[in-house]
Amino acid sequence: SIDRIVRSKSSATGSISVNVIIPSMPIVTDVTVTVNTSPVPALTAIGNSIKWYDNQNNLLYIGNTYSPAVSTQTPGIYTYRVTNSIGTCESAYVIATLTVTGCGVHEPIIGPDPKICSSNIYNTVLTATPYQGDNNASIHWFYTNNPSSPINTGNSLTLVGKFPPTTNYYYVAEYDNVNKCYGKVVPYPVTVYPEPTVTVTSSVNSVCEGESIQLQATGADILLWSNNYIGNTITVSPHITTTYSVTGTDATNRCSSTANITIDVKSLPPVSISTVNTNVCSGSSTALQASGALTYQWGDGLGTQSPVTVTPTVTTSYYLTGTDLNGCSNSASITIKVKPLPTVEANGSGVCQGSSTTIKATGAVSYIWNSGETNDEIVLMPQQTTTYSVTGTDADGCSNTASATVTVYGKPQVSITGSTICEGNTYTFKPTSNALLTYEWILPDNSRKSATELDAVTTGTYIVSATDAQGCANTDTASLIVNKPVQADYIITEINAVSKIYQFTNNLDVLSGFWQLPDGTTSLLESFTYSFDTEITGDVCLSITDRNSCTSKKCEQFTFL
């Protein structure tokens, strides 16, 4: 402590006591290490409050223990100024020394920069060997240039994992196995090239099944697609949702990356065509029903509606395109087989009125006539010319029609007139008609005779059958009565022998009589008397006409005296 006298301006005097503190010098401990020692050992100092300064008096640290921020990779001496303080009083500094002594090894010999790509996981091997002659050295690897905790020992270091696209460094040093120290730490560069930024695009990301789409890739010099095509663009036609990948490679550093694109494939609509029967008869219609889509378009100009009715004449295929809500289209087709119609024929004929005829249909297996009959041939007796139609159906169920006309010919008009004749006479039947006919006669004894006219002498019924050019016949009947004449007979009675008077008498019931006497006298009287002038011999004849108009005559020779 120091005592001092203090005088004031008023000439008064007094005294104060000043306590002067002088801190003691710090006690420091120097440190000596070999190169590449890690971590760097701390320097220590003993005192009240220790301050560490560099040689330019820049305060570095306050505390008893200080770890210098120096590299021990090379030998050298590092000095620090150390003071001790009590309160605000600080002692003069003393020098603390960190001595880095050399190690008996050299820099290692390192391998080449592996130059890898950033996008891949590599098992990259770095190599280093001790300097020639450093027999007691081994290789240690580090993440930093501070050789404290090696990540690997030995002549190689295998790198596993991804690396950023830059130049990365690992560190390697020789370790002196005798002196237990590291030689110089050497950086080992690992160049990592950036991967190319590959992109793949398309105009749309959704297509219909089977539809083509172009994919475009950019970002690299060489582009290899998953289908082994090389180039910027490919055209694909996926049938299911598919992911396409492209690998782009940089032509300089050969680094590559992959990009993907997924094309969503919409299924095609299950378009179909149905019909009741795919086999139809020529000229028949069938309805085609579309299904499986939202809208439809038929081929051959059939339009867009469903169902549609078609009437093919030959076997025909019909085509349909259907589109669904996604705009995807699909097609379907159906073939309608057309079966030919049977060639149905029916034979017409001519028939005489009142006669029957048969018409027959051919060309099918079953038939139905407009008369309702179902046989292939039918027996008819039309009264006038008539056309008959028939529908024939074949084994395929196909039908066709035919018609046959039955011409009805009228009977020829013929007539004969009967008569009454007297026995011994002949009656000639002379038919009258309206056409050129042929005739056949049936006589009372049932015998037949062909003749235009017939001479008849027998009582009975006569039938004439007249046939025209069409073979049609008609008949007429007439009777012939043949009367037997009453035989003329008379009585001559002499009533006066003297006077020569005779009675001539006709006792028959007749219409008339005609007498002829030998002298030429005639009489129409039924009975009369006559006297001859002289004796005469000659025929007395009586001709009579009976009530059937038949005549007879009786002549007998008499002598009148």
C-alpha positions as CSV (number, residue, x, y, z in Angstrom):
1,S,0.0,0.0,0.0
2,I,1.2,3.6,-0.5
3,D,0.5,6.6,1.7
4,R,0.2,10.0,0.1
5,I,-0.4,13.6,1.4
6,V,-3.2,15.5,-0.3
7,R,-3.4,19.3,-0.2
8,S,-6.6,21.2,-1.0
9,K,-6.9,24.8,-2.5
10,S,-8.0,26.1,0.8
11,S,-4.6,25.3,2.2
12,A,-6.1,22.5,4.3
13,T,-4.1,19.3,4.3
14,G,-5.0,15.6,4.7
15,S,-3.8,12.1,3.8
16,I,-5.2,8.9,1.9
17,S,-4.1,5.3,1.7
18,V,-3.8,3.6,-1.8
19,N,-3.6,-0.2,-2.0
20,V,-1.6,-1.2,-5.2
21,I,-2.2,-4.8,-6.6
22,I,0.5,-6.3,-8.8
23,P,-0.7,-9.7,-10.3
24,S,1.9,-12.4,-10.4
25,M,3.2,-13.7,-13.7
26,P,1.2,-16.8,-15.0
27,I,2.9,-20.2,-14.9
28,V,2.5,-21.8,-18.3
29,T,3.2,-25.3,-19.6
30,D,4.6,-25.6,-23.1
31,V,3.5,-28.5,-25.3
32,T,5.4,-30.4,-28.0
33,V,3.6,-32.7,-30.5
34,T,4.4,-34.4,-33.7
35,V,2.9,-33.4,-37.1
36,N,-0.6,-34.4,-37.8
37,T,-1.4,-34.8,-34.2
38,S,-5.2,-34.6,-33.8
39,P,-6.7,-33.1,-31.9
40,V,-4.2,-30.4,-31.0
41,P,-3.3,-30.7,-27.3
42,A,-4.4,-27.8,-25.1
43,L,-1.9,-25.3,-23.6
44,T,-2.4,-24.7,-19.9
45,A,-1.5,-21.8,-17.5
46,I,-1.9,-21.2,-13.8
47,G,-3.1,-17.9,-12.4
48,N,-6.0,-15.9,-11.3
49,S,-7.6,-15.0,-14.6
50,I,-5.6,-16.2,-17.6
51,K,-5.7,-14.4,-20.9
52,W,-4.2,-15.7,-24.2
53,Y,-3.0,-13.4,-26.9
54,D,-1.4,-13.9,-30.3
55,N,1.9,-12.2,-31.1
56,Q,0.0,-9.1,-32.2
57,N,-1.7,-8.8,-28.8
58,N,-5.0,-9.9,-30.1
59,L,-7.0,-11.6,-27.3
60,L,-7.7,-15.2,-28.3
61,Y,-9.2,-16.8,-25.2
62,I,-9.8,-16.3,-21.5
63,G,-9.3,-19.4,-19.3
64,N,-6.7,-21.7,-18.0
65,T,-6.8,-24.1,-20.9
66,Y,-6.5,-23.0,-24.5
67,S,-6.7,-25.2,-27.6
68,P,-4.8,-23.5,-30.4
69,A,-6.5,-23.4,-33.8
70,V,-3.4,-24.4,-35.7
71,S,-2.7,-27.2,-38.2
72,T,-0.3,-29.9,-37.1
73,Q,0.3,-31.0,-40.7
74,T,3.7,-29.4,-40.9
75,P,6.4,-29.0,-38.3
76,G,6.6,-25.6,-36.6
77,I,6.7,-23.5,-33.4
78,Y,3.6,-21.6,-32.4
79,T,3.9,-19.0,-29.6
80,Y,1.2,-17.3,-27.5
81,R,1.3,-14.4,-25.0
82,V,-0.2,-15.3,-21.6
83,T,-1.1,-12.9,-18.8
84,N,-2.6,-13.2,-15.4
85,S,-5.1,-10.7,-14.1
86,I,-6.6,-9.7,-10.8
87,G,-9.5,-7.5,-11.2
88,T,-8.4,-4.8,-13.6
89,C,-4.8,-5.4,-13.0
90,E,-3.0,-7.5,-15.5
91,S,0.5,-8.9,-15.3
92,A,3.1,-8.8,-17.9
93,Y,2.9,-11.7,-20.4
94,V,4.9,-14.8,-20.6
95,I,5.4,-16.9,-23.7
96,A,3.6,-20.3,-24.1
97,T,5.0,-22.5,-26.9
98,L,3.4,-25.2,-29.0
99,T,6.1,-27.1,-30.8
100,V,5.1,-29.4,-33.8
101,T,8.0,-31.6,-34.5
102,G,8.4,-33.5,-37.8
103,C,7.3,-37.1,-38.4
104,G,9.4,-39.7,-40.2
105,V,7.0,-40.3,-43.1
106,H,6.2,-38.5,-46.5
107,E,3.1,-37.7,-48.5
108,P,1.3,-40.7,-49.7
109,I,1.0,-41.5,-53.4
110,I,-2.7,-41.2,-54.3
111,G,-4.7,-42.7,-57.2
112,P,-6.7,-40.9,-59.9
113,D,-9.8,-38.9,-59.5
114,P,-12.6,-41.5,-60.1
115,K,-14.9,-38.9,-61.8
116,I,-18.3,-40.4,-61.0
117,C,-21.9,-39.4,-61.8
118,S,-24.2,-38.0,-59.1
119,S,-27.3,-39.8,-59.9
120,N,-26.1,-43.3,-59.2
121,I,-25.1,-45.3,-56.2
122,Y,-21.5,-46.3,-56.7
123,N,-19.0,-48.6,-55.0
124,T,-16.1,-46.3,-55.9
125,V,-12.7,-47.3,-54.7
126,L,-10.0,-44.6,-53.9
127,T,-6.4,-45.9,-53.7
128,A,-3.3,-44.6,-52.0
129,T,0.1,-46.2,-51.2
130,P,2.9,-45.1,-48.8
131,Y,5.8,-43.2,-50.3
132,Q,8.6,-45.5,-51.5
133,G,10.9,-46.3,-48.6
134,D,8.3,-45.5,-45.9
135,N,8.4,-49.0,-44.7
136,N,6.9,-48.2,-41.3
137,A,4.0,-46.2,-42.7
138,S,0.4,-47.1,-43.2
139,I,-2.4,-45.2,-45.0
140,H,-5.1,-43.5,-43.0
141,W,-8.2,-41.9,-44.6
142,F,-10.1,-38.9,-43.2
143,Y,-13.2,-36.8,-44.0
144,T,-11.2,-33.6,-43.2
145,N,-7.7,-32.4,-43.3
146,N,-7.5,-32.9,-39.5
147,P,-6.0,-36.4,-39.0
148,S,-7.8,-37.2,-35.8
149,S,-10.3,-40.0,-36.4
150,P,-9.6,-42.0,-39.6
151,I,-12.6,-43.3,-41.4
152,N,-10.6,-46.2,-42.8
153,T,-7.1,-47.6,-42.9
154,G,-5.4,-49.3,-45.7
155,N,-4.5,-48.6,-49.3
156,S,-8.1,-48.2,-50.5
157,L,-11.3,-46.6,-49.5
158,T,-14.6,-47.7,-50.9
159,L,-17.2,-45.0,-51.4
160,V,-20.9,-46.0,-51.2
161,G,-23.8,-43.7,-51.8
162,K,-24.8,-40.6,-53.7
163,F,-22.7,-37.6,-54.1
164,P,-23.6,-34.0,-55.0
165,P,-22.5,-32.7,-58.4
166,T,-19.3,-31.0,-57.4
167,T,-15.7,-31.8,-56.6
168,N,-15.6,-33.6,-53.2
169,Y,-12.5,-34.2,-51.2
170,Y,-11.4,-37.0,-49.0
171,Y,-8.1,-36.8,-47.1
172,V,-5.3,-39.3,-46.8
173,A,-2.0,-39.4,-44.8
174,E,0.8,-41.7,-44.0
175,Y,0.9,-42.8,-40.4
176,D,4.3,-43.5,-38.8
177,N,3.7,-46.7,-36.9
178,V,6.9,-46.2,-35.0
179,N,6.7,-42.6,-33.9
180,K,2.9,-42.7,-33.8
181,C,2.4,-39.6,-35.9
182,Y,1.0,-38.6,-39.2
183,G,2.8,-37.2,-42.2
184,K,1.3,-34.6,-44.4
185,V,-2.4,-34.8,-45.0
186,V,-3.1,-34.8,-48.8
187,P,-6.6,-34.0,-50.3
188,Y,-8.0,-36.7,-52.6
189,P,-10.4,-35.2,-55.1
190,V,-13.6,-37.0,-56.1
191,T,-15.2,-35.3,-59.1
192,V,-19.0,-35.8,-59.3
193,Y,-20.6,-34.8,-62.6
194,P,-24.2,-33.7,-62.6
195,E,-26.8,-36.0,-64.1
196,P,-28.7,-34.8,-67.1
197,T,-32.2,-33.4,-66.5
198,V,-34.2,-35.7,-68.7
199,T,-37.9,-34.9,-69.3
200,V,-40.5,-36.8,-71.4
201,T,-43.7,-35.3,-72.6
202,S,-46.7,-36.2,-74.8
203,S,-49.5,-34.2,-76.3
204,V,-52.0,-36.2,-74.1
205,N,-51.6,-38.6,-71.2
206,S,-54.6,-40.7,-72.0
207,V,-55.4,-42.6,-75.2
208,C,-57.7,-45.3,-76.4
209,E,-56.5,-48.9,-76.6
210,G,-54.4,-49.4,-79.7
211,E,-54.3,-45.6,-80.5
212,S,-50.9,-44.2,-81.4
213,I,-49.2,-41.4,-79.5
214,Q,-45.9,-39.7,-79.9
215,L,-43.6,-39.3,-76.8
216,Q,-40.9,-36.6,-76.8
217,A,-37.8,-36.7,-74.6
218,T,-35.3,-33.9,-74.1
219,G,-32.4,-33.1,-71.8
220,A,-29.6,-35.4,-72.9
221,D,-27.3,-36.1,-75.8
222,I,-28.3,-39.8,-76.1
223,L,-31.8,-41.0,-75.3
224,L,-32.5,-44.7,-75.0
225,W,-36.1,-45.7,-74.5
226,S,-37.3,-48.8,-72.7
227,N,-38.2,-50.4,-76.0
228,N,-34.5,-50.1,-77.0
229,Y,-35.3,-47.3,-79.5
230,I,-32.7,-44.5,-79.6
231,G,-33.9,-41.0,-80.4
232,N,-35.8,-38.0,-79.2
233,T,-39.3,-39.3,-80.1
234,I,-41.1,-42.6,-80.3
235,T,-44.6,-43.5,-81.4
236,V,-46.3,-46.0,-79.2
237,S,-49.7,-47.8,-79.4
238,P,-50.3,-49.2,-75.9
239,H,-53.1,-51.7,-75.3
240,I,-53.1,-51.3,-71.5
241,T,-52.0,-48.5,-69.2
242,T,-48.2,-48.4,-69.6
243,T,-45.3,-46.6,-68.1
244,Y,-42.5,-45.7,-70.6
245,S,-39.0,-44.8,-69.5
246,V,-36.2,-43.1,-71.3
247,T,-32.6,-43.0,-70.1
248,G,-30.7,-39.9,-71.2
249,T,-26.9,-40.0,-71.3
250,D,-24.5,-37.0,-71.4
251,A,-22.1,-37.6,-74.3
252,T,-19.2,-36.0,-72.5
253,N,-19.2,-37.5,-69.0
254,R,-21.5,-40.5,-69.8
255,C,-23.7,-39.6,-66.8
256,S,-27.3,-40.6,-67.3
257,S,-30.7,-40.3,-65.7
258,T,-34.1,-41.7,-66.3
259,A,-37.5,-40.1,-66.8
260,N,-40.8,-41.9,-66.9
261,I,-44.2,-41.1,-68.3
262,T,-47.4,-43.1,-67.8
263,I,-49.9,-43.3,-70.6
264,D,-53.4,-44.1,-69.3
265,V,-55.1,-46.5,-71.8
266,K,-58.8,-46.4,-71.9
267,S,-60.4,-49.7,-72.9
268,L,-62.2,-49.9,-76.1
269,P,-66.0,-50.2,-75.8
270,P,-67.2,-53.8,-76.3
271,V,-69.1,-53.1,-79.4
272,S,-71.3,-55.9,-80.7
273,I,-74.1,-56.6,-83.2
274,S,-76.9,-59.0,-82.5
275,T,-79.8,-60.2,-84.5
276,V,-82.5,-62.8,-84.2
277,N,-81.3,-64.8,-87.1
278,T,-78.1,-64.6,-89.1
279,N,-79.6,-66.6,-91.8
280,V,-82.5,-65.1,-93.8
281,C,-84.3,-65.9,-96.9
282,S,-83.7,-63.7,-100.0
283,G,-86.0,-60.7,-99.8
284,S,-86.6,-61.0,-96.0
285,S,-85.7,-58.4,-93.5
286,T,-83.9,-58.6,-90.1
287,A,-83.1,-56.1,-87.4
288,L,-79.5,-55.5,-86.4
289,Q,-79.1,-54.3,-82.7
290,A,-76.0,-52.4,-81.7
291,S,-74.7,-52.5,-78.1
292,G,-71.7,-51.7,-76.0
293,A,-71.1,-48.0,-76.8
294,L,-72.8,-44.6,-76.5
295,T,-73.1,-43.6,-80.1
296,Y,-72.9,-45.7,-83.3
297,Q,-72.2,-45.3,-87.0
298,W,-73.2,-48.0,-89.4
299,G,-71.4,-48.7,-92.6
300,D,-73.0,-48.7,-96.1
301,G,-75.0,-45.6,-95.2
302,L,-77.2,-47.2,-92.7
303,G,-77.0,-44.2,-90.4
304,T,-76.6,-43.9,-86.6
305,Q,-79.7,-45.5,-85.1
306,S,-80.1,-48.8,-83.5
307,P,-81.7,-51.1,-84.3
308,V,-81.6,-50.9,-88.1
309,T,-83.5,-53.1,-90.5
310,V,-81.8,-54.6,-93.5
311,T,-83.0,-56.6,-96.4
312,P,-80.0,-58.2,-98.1
313,T,-80.4,-59.9,-101.4
314,V,-77.1,-61.7,-101.2
315,T,-74.9,-62.8,-98.2
316,T,-73.8,-59.5,-96.8
317,S,-71.4,-58.3,-94.0
318,Y,-72.5,-55.2,-92.0
319,Y,-70.0,-53.1,-90.2
320,L,-70.5,-50.9,-87.1
321,T,-68.3,-48.4,-85.2
322,G,-69.3,-47.5,-81.7
323,T,-67.9,-44.7,-79.5
324,D,-68.1,-44.5,-75.7
325,L,-68.0,-41.6,-73.2
326,N,-64.2,-41.5,-73.4
327,G,-64.3,-41.0,-77.1
328,C,-62.9,-44.4,-77.7
329,S,-64.2,-46.3,-80.7
330,N,-64.3,-50.0,-81.6
331,S,-65.8,-51.9,-84.5
332,A,-67.9,-55.0,-84.9
333,S,-69.3,-56.8,-87.9
334,I,-71.9,-59.4,-88.6
335,T,-72.6,-61.5,-91.7
336,I,-76.1,-62.1,-92.7
337,K,-76.3,-65.2,-94.9
338,V,-78.9,-65.0,-97.5
339,K,-80.5,-68.3,-98.6
340,P,-82.0,-68.4,-102.0
341,L,-85.8,-68.8,-102.4
342,P,-87.0,-72.1,-103.7
343,T,-88.0,-72.1,-107.3
344,V,-91.6,-72.9,-106.9
345,E,-93.6,-73.8,-110.0
346,A,-97.1,-74.8,-110.6
347,N,-98.6,-76.2,-113.8
348,G,-101.7,-74.6,-115.2
349,S,-104.1,-76.5,-117.4
350,G,-107.4,-76.3,-119.3
351,V,-110.5,-78.1,-118.2
352,C,-113.9,-78.5,-119.6
353,Q,-116.7,-77.0,-117.6
354,G,-118.0,-79.4,-115.1
355,S,-114.9,-81.6,-115.2
356,S,-112.1,-81.9,-112.7
357,T,-108.4,-81.3,-113.2
358,T,-105.2,-81.7,-111.1
359,I,-102.6,-79.1,-110.7
360,K,-99.2,-79.8,-109.1
361,A,-96.6,-77.6,-107.4
362,T,-92.8,-78.4,-107.5
363,G,-89.6,-77.0,-106.1
364,A,-90.2,-77.0,-102.4
365,V,-90.9,-79.5,-99.5
366,S,-94.2,-78.2,-98.3
367,Y,-97.0,-76.2,-99.8
368,I,-100.1,-74.2,-99.1
369,W,-102.6,-73.2,-101.7
370,N,-104.8,-70.2,-101.6
371,S,-107.6,-72.7,-101.4
372,G,-106.2,-73.9,-98.0
373,E,-105.0,-77.3,-99.2
374,T,-101.5,-78.4,-98.3
375,N,-100.7,-81.1,-100.7
376,D,-98.3,-80.6,-103.6
377,E,-101.1,-81.5,-106.0
378,I,-104.8,-80.7,-105.7
379,V,-107.9,-81.7,-107.6
380,L,-110.2,-78.9,-108.8
381,M,-113.5,-78.4,-110.6
382,P,-113.7,-74.7,-111.3
383,Q,-116.8,-73.3,-112.9
384,Q,-114.9,-70.5,-114.6
385,T,-111.3,-69.7,-115.5
386,T,-109.4,-69.3,-112.2
387,T,-105.9,-68.6,-111.1
388,Y,-104.6,-70.5,-108.1
389,S,-101.6,-69.5,-106.1
390,V,-99.3,-71.7,-104.0
391,T,-96.6,-70.9,-101.4
392,G,-93.8,-73.4,-101.3
393,T,-91.4,-73.6,-98.4
394,D,-88.0,-75.4,-98.6
395,A,-85.9,-77.1,-96.0
396,D,-84.3,-73.8,-94.9
397,G,-87.7,-72.3,-94.2
398,C,-87.6,-70.0,-97.2
399,S,-90.8,-69.6,-99.2
400,N,-91.7,-68.5,-102.7
401,T,-94.9,-68.4,-104.6
402,A,-96.2,-69.5,-107.9
403,S,-99.5,-69.4,-109.6
404,A,-101.3,-71.6,-112.1
405,T,-104.3,-70.7,-114.2
406,V,-106.9,-73.3,-114.9
407,T,-108.8,-72.3,-118.0
408,V,-112.3,-73.5,-118.0
409,Y,-113.7,-74.2,-121.5
410,G,-117.5,-74.0,-122.0
411,K,-119.3,-77.1,-123.2
412,P,-120.1,-77.0,-126.9
413,Q,-123.8,-76.5,-127.7
414,V,-125.4,-79.4,-129.4
415,S,-129.0,-80.5,-129.9
416,I,-130.8,-83.2,-131.8
417,T,-134.5,-83.6,-132.4
418,G,-136.4,-86.8,-132.0
419,S,-139.2,-87.9,-134.3
420,T,-141.8,-90.6,-135.0
421,I,-141.5,-92.6,-138.2
422,C,-143.2,-95.5,-139.7
423,E,-141.7,-98.8,-139.8
424,G,-139.7,-99.2,-142.9
425,N,-138.7,-95.6,-143.0
426,T,-135.4,-94.1,-141.9
427,Y,-135.0,-91.0,-139.7
428,T,-131.8,-89.0,-140.0
429,F,-130.6,-87.3,-136.8
430,K,-128.9,-84.0,-137.7
431,P,-127.3,-82.3,-134.7
432,T,-127.1,-78.5,-134.6
433,S,-124.1,-76.9,-132.8
434,N,-122.1,-73.7,-132.4
435,A,-118.7,-75.1,-133.3
436,L,-116.9,-77.6,-135.4
437,L,-117.4,-80.7,-133.5
438,T,-116.9,-84.4,-133.7
439,Y,-119.8,-86.7,-132.8
440,E,-120.3,-90.0,-131.2
441,W,-123.7,-91.7,-131.1
442,I,-125.1,-94.1,-128.5
443,L,-127.8,-96.2,-130.0
444,P,-130.7,-97.8,-128.1
445,D,-128.8,-101.1,-128.1
446,N,-125.9,-99.2,-126.5
447,S,-123.8,-99.6,-129.5
448,R,-121.8,-96.6,-130.6
449,K,-121.2,-95.0,-133.9
450,S,-119.1,-92.0,-134.9
451,A,-120.8,-90.0,-137.6
452,T,-121.9,-86.4,-138.1
453,E,-125.5,-87.6,-138.9
454,L,-127.2,-90.8,-137.9
455,D,-129.8,-92.7,-139.9
456,A,-132.1,-94.4,-137.4
457,V,-134.8,-97.0,-138.0
458,T,-135.2,-98.4,-134.5
459,T,-137.4,-97.2,-131.8
460,G,-135.5,-95.9,-128.8
461,T,-133.4,-93.2,-127.2
462,Y,-130.5,-91.8,-129.1
463,I,-127.7,-89.9,-127.4
464,V,-125.2,-87.7,-129.2
465,S,-121.9,-86.7,-127.6
466,A,-120.3,-83.7,-129.3
467,T,-116.6,-82.9,-128.7
468,D,-114.9,-79.6,-129.6
469,A,-111.3,-78.8,-130.3
470,Q,-110.5,-78.5,-126.6
471,G,-111.8,-81.9,-126.0
472,C,-114.9,-80.7,-124.2
473,A,-118.0,-82.7,-124.8
474,N,-121.7,-82.2,-124.4
475,T,-124.6,-84.5,-125.0
476,D,-128.2,-84.3,-126.1
477,T,-130.8,-87.0,-126.1
478,A,-133.7,-87.6,-128.5
479,S,-136.2,-90.4,-129.0
480,L,-137.2,-92.1,-132.1
481,I,-140.6,-93.8,-132.3
482,V,-141.0,-96.2,-135.1
483,N,-144.7,-97.1,-135.6
484,K,-145.8,-100.2,-137.3
485,P,-148.3,-99.3,-140.0
486,V,-151.9,-100.7,-139.9
487,Q,-152.0,-103.1,-142.8
488,A,-154.5,-102.2,-145.4
489,D,-157.3,-104.6,-145.7
490,Y,-160.7,-104.5,-147.3
491,I,-163.8,-106.6,-148.0
492,I,-165.6,-106.8,-151.4
493,T,-169.1,-107.9,-151.3
494,E,-171.2,-108.6,-154.3
495,I,-174.6,-107.1,-153.4
496,N,-176.4,-107.5,-156.8
497,A,-175.2,-110.2,-159.1
498,V,-177.7,-109.2,-161.8
499,S,-176.7,-105.6,-161.7
500,K,-173.1,-106.4,-161.0
501,I,-173.0,-104.2,-158.0
502,Y,-170.2,-104.7,-155.5
503,Q,-169.6,-103.3,-152.0
504,F,-166.1,-102.1,-151.3
505,T,-165.5,-101.7,-147.5
506,N,-162.5,-100.5,-145.4
507,N,-163.1,-101.7,-141.9
508,L,-159.9,-100.2,-140.4
509,D,-159.8,-97.2,-138.1
510,V,-157.5,-95.1,-140.2
511,L,-157.2,-91.5,-141.2
512,S,-157.8,-92.0,-144.9
513,G,-158.0,-94.5,-147.7
514,F,-157.5,-94.5,-151.4
515,W,-159.1,-97.0,-153.6
516,Q,-157.9,-98.0,-157.1
517,L,-160.2,-100.3,-159.1
518,P,-159.1,-102.3,-162.2
519,D,-160.9,-99.9,-164.5
520,G,-159.1,-97.0,-163.1
521,T,-161.8,-95.8,-160.8
522,T,-160.5,-94.3,-157.5
523,S,-162.2,-93.4,-154.3
524,L,-161.4,-91.8,-151.0
525,L,-164.4,-93.2,-149.4
526,E,-164.1,-95.5,-146.5
527,S,-166.8,-97.7,-148.1
528,F,-168.7,-97.5,-151.3
529,T,-170.6,-99.5,-154.0
530,Y,-169.5,-99.8,-157.6
531,S,-170.8,-101.6,-160.7
532,F,-168.6,-102.5,-163.5
533,D,-169.9,-102.1,-167.0
534,T,-168.2,-105.2,-168.3
535,E,-166.5,-108.1,-167.0
536,I,-163.1,-107.1,-165.9
537,T,-160.2,-108.7,-164.2
538,G,-157.6,-106.6,-162.4
539,D,-156.1,-105.4,-159.1
540,V,-158.2,-103.8,-156.5
541,C,-155.8,-101.7,-154.4
542,L,-156.4,-99.9,-151.1
543,S,-153.8,-97.4,-149.8
544,I,-154.5,-96.3,-146.3
545,T,-152.9,-93.8,-143.9
546,D,-153.4,-94.8,-140.3
547,R,-153.6,-92.5,-137.4
548,N,-149.8,-92.5,-137.0
549,S,-149.6,-91.3,-140.6
550,C,-148.2,-94.6,-141.6
551,T,-149.4,-96.0,-145.0
552,S,-149.9,-99.4,-146.3
553,K,-151.4,-100.8,-149.4
554,K,-153.2,-103.9,-150.3
555,C,-153.6,-105.0,-153.9
556,E,-155.4,-108.1,-154.9
557,Q,-156.5,-109.3,-158.3
558,F,-160.2,-109.9,-158.8
559,T,-162.4,-110.8,-161.8
560,F,-165.7,-109.1,-161.9
561,L,-168.4,-110.8,-164.3
